[in-house]
Amino acid sequence: MTRRELLLHEIEGVPDPVLEEVLDFIHHLKARAGKDGLDTAIASESSLAKDWLRPEEDEAWRNL
């Protein structure tokens, strides 16, 4: 059984009042994952800027 299948199986046995908490937790995890990706992108920006901010890059992207 895959992890997804196991999770779905477990959710089937969760009482209705607890499902709201499970859903909130899933939303929290998804938001945190998105934030972590954004943090990585922001941290990378300064190191990549030296390559992005060159006249050659501007020329390469001009016609797009």
Secondary structure by P-SEA (a helix, b strand, c coil): ccaaaaaaaaaaaccccaaaaaaaaaaaaaaaaaaaaaaaaaaaccccccccccaaaaaaaccc
